[in-house]
Each structure stands twice: as structure tokens, then as C-alpha cells.
Amino acid sequence: MRPLTRAEEDIMHLLWQRENARVAELIVDIPEPKPAYNTVSTIIRILEDKGFVGHEKAGRGFKYFAIVDKSTYQKASMKKMVNSYYEGSFKNMVSFFVKEKNMSAKDLESILKDIDKTED
């Protein structure tokens, strides 16, 4: 899966929320300062080229929709991050967050309980 820029990810999040939208509808959901119409349109075309977005005719324009679902992208992104920064080890990643005090032992216990519940 090809990596996305921050701007591309932002547009994908909007499409995942809306399911489909015209460029103008996406711009409405973007916080100030809003980008130009042409900027968002260009990002959408790039996302189409990367295989993340498709379109369908809607009146005189197009409606765009996500081809790659959010969970698929999340999994690929997390695997890439873990491989790039934590030597492919989720244990190393969790250890990093605990050491950086971004996760407490209590948080870790809660995560383990949630994992136990899903394995039942």
C-alpha cells in the first residue's frame, strides 16, 4: 500500500466519515483556513492514482468514495510504523509508550483485559 501524505490522509478521513462526497462538500468539513477548491481536487486525483479513491458521475460533476477502507489503512500504517521504528515488534512499541509515560501500568492492564475478552 502506497504511503499517504498528511493532506491525503485528512481527505481520506473525511471520505471515510461521509462515505461519498463532492469536492465542495469535503471543503465544508475542513477547518479554517480552508484550502482552495483546486487544491482539494488535486489531492483527490492523487488519491485516485494511488488506488485509494474512486468516483461516480453525479450531475455535472463527480462524487468520490473510498476504495480502501479505514481499517485496512490503519493496519497497514501500524505495521509500517512498527517495522520502521520498533524493529517489527509491537512489544517494543508498547514498551516505548510506557517508558515515555504516555501509557501507565494501569492502562496496560486495561489493554490486557480487553485482549483477554476478545480471545474468549
ChimeraX attribute file (.defattr): number of C-alpha atoms within 10 A of each C-alpha:
attribute: neighborCount
match mode: 1-to-1
recipient: residues
	/A:1	12
	/A:2	11
	/A:3	12
	/A:4	16
	/A:5	9
	/A:6	9
	/A:7	12
	/A:8	17
	/A:9	15
	/A:10	12
	/A:11	21
	/A:12	27
	/A:13	14
	/A:14	19
	/A:15	21
	/A:16	16
	/A:17	12
	/A:18	15
	/A:19	15
	/A:20	20
	/A:21	20
	/A:22	17
	/A:23	21
	/A:24	13
	/A:25	13
	/A:26	19
	/A:27	20
	/A:28	10
	/A:29	12
	/A:30	13
	/A:31	8
	/A:32	8
	/A:33	6
	/A:34	12
	/A:35	11
	/A:36	10
	/A:37	12
	/A:38	10
	/A:39	13
	/A:40	19
	/A:41	16
	/A:42	13
	/A:43	18
	/A:44	22
	/A:45	16
	/A:46	15
	/A:47	21
	/A:48	17
	/A:49	11
	/A:50	13
	/A:51	14
	/A:52	21
	/A:53	20
	/A:54	18
	/A:55	18
	/A:56	12
	/A:57	9
	/A:58	11
	/A:59	7
	/A:60	5
	/A:61	11
	/A:62	15
	/A:63	17
	/A:64	23
	/A:65	23
	/A:66	24
	/A:67	17
	/A:68	15
	/A:69	15
	/A:70	14
	/A:71	9
	/A:72	10
	/A:73	18
	/A:74	11
	/A:75	11
	/A:76	14
	/A:77	16
	/A:78	12
	/A:79	15
	/A:80	15
	/A:81	15
	/A:82	17
	/A:83	14
	/A:84	11
	/A:85	11
	/A:86	17
	/A:87	12
	/A:88	14
	/A:89	14
	/A:90	15
	/A:91	11
	/A:92	14
	/A:93	17
	/A:94	15
	/A:95	15
	/A:96	14
	/A:97	12
	/A:98	15
	/A:99	11
	/A:100	10
	/A:101	10
	/A:102	10
	/A:103	14
	/A:104	13
	/A:105	10
	/A:106	9
	/A:107	12
	/A:108	14
	/A:109	11
	/A:110	12
	/A:111	12
	/A:112	12
	/A:113	11
	/A:114	11
	/A:115	11
	/A:116	10
	/A:117	9
	/A:118	8
	/A:119	6
	/A:120	5
